[in-house]
Amino acid sequence: MTPKDDLHIVRSFSEELQTLSNRIAVMGGVAEAQLASAITAIESRDSELAVRVVDGDSELDDMETDINAFVVRLLALRQPVAADLRHIVGALKISSNIERIGDYAANVAKRTQIVNQFPQVRPVGGVIEMARLVRGNVQAVFDAYVQQNVEKAHDVWRGDEAVDEMHTSVFQELMTLMLEEPDTVPACTHLLFMIKNLERVGDHATNIAETIQFLVAGKPISAERPKKSSAAEAHEQDADAFTTSLESPR
Amino acid sequence: MNQEVSPVKDTAGAPLVSSDPVKLAARDVTVSYAEKKALIDVNIDIVERQVTSFIGPSGCGKSTFLRCFNRMNDTIDICRVEGRITLDNENIYDENVDPVQIRARIGMVFQKPNPFPKSIFENIAYGPRIHGLVTDKDDLDEIVHSSLEKAGLLKEVKDRLDAPGTSLSGGQQQRLCIARAIAVSPEVILMDEPCSALDPIATAKIEELIDDLRENYTIIIVTHSMQQAARVSQRTAFFHLGYLVECGDTETVFTNPEHELTQGYITGRFG
């Protein structure tokens, strides 16, 4: 995929742009597989798989480093303009988003290993459901990138609201359980971090959707995302404050 | 002098400037060499004290159009210019307009530096003298020095003003030609690929000079270097096969051009 189907007069430049797109697509595929494995590890309480996900994150870090170097080289040697420039700068941003998605998948896997040491708690079902929703968005956004499909990117962008709502709902479920059954606090605390990580993965998918819009059309997404109800927003802020306090050094 | 300006037309997608002060304007300009049309229905506004670059593949009409602004095309017998071109709202093609006076107000710098086979001093002094801009030697000295200063050349040549202009390096010769253009106090400077015969350092000096000059002059530059257009101009006009395809802020043209043709040309996809 290149910004336009027709080729540059300098064929090697077209080939380099194609290489860049391919590298982003491959990196996206790896991140998506990491996320899928992390979900399987939660679902099947498979700590060995979770370890493999954590170990696999370095591959994404290396890919991001390679893409950064490739982008710098293209900027220096080709001095791209217009759609080519947007394509290259977009790739740089997207690779950084993918790297963060990989980090969150690894974090989820790390906590899965701890959660697996405790008895299974009921809200895990909600966590898995949320993870699948997020994974669907990640998958869709990479499809949108490969196809340069702005409509598909918009769908992902709009779809993040459902992720946020699910985060709020699972958060409530976990809080209720912790109040009712204090024995579950250790497991639920880790699950709280996990849903926060998944919510951030959704945000990165949204960022990628915005970048796709920019690199295809040259303009940012102009519409405003549907607003949450103020009650849901307040609740989310509470949830954020709560998880932040948990994350601060003890 | 006809003060009317034809109704603004959105010809070939060229947005005409509305709020900025307009120095030069072209309305429905068509230029033909005998039967062959080199430019078709071009409409453009050139903003005062800005640099406007004309880009486009060879034969697109950009140099032909540049030469319309100081009636250089008058010197070509088979060339016919139709439409209106105004300088400060006055039609420069009106019968009672003297092309020599127009060329004093609209100076030109060419692709290859072309100093007269005379001293550096005489290269600059020639214009002011024939246009009767000076009364005595002191005046002339003043104009020669200030023109060389404005062209960023004074420091390099002040001790050898009697040396032949042709003894300077290519870049210095080009700055000498710019100084020569400035010496008759023009309002507009037209530049036809002024750096294409120069090395990158001399090119950078000319580009720096262009940036300084736009404080006082309206500049139009024809260039084959897209990077140069991006570096020096505030507005860019793209020509193709005699049509003005797109004209807009340089930043927009090089990040998000409106037309597929512009996109294809600046990214090097032109087949």
Interface residues (C-beta under 8 A of the other chain):
Chain A: P3 K4 D6 L7 H8 I9 V10 F13 Q79 P80 V81 A82 A83 D84 L85 R86 G218 K219
Chain B: M226 Q227 A230 F254 T255 N256 P257 T262 Q263 G264 I266 T267 G268 R269 F270 G271
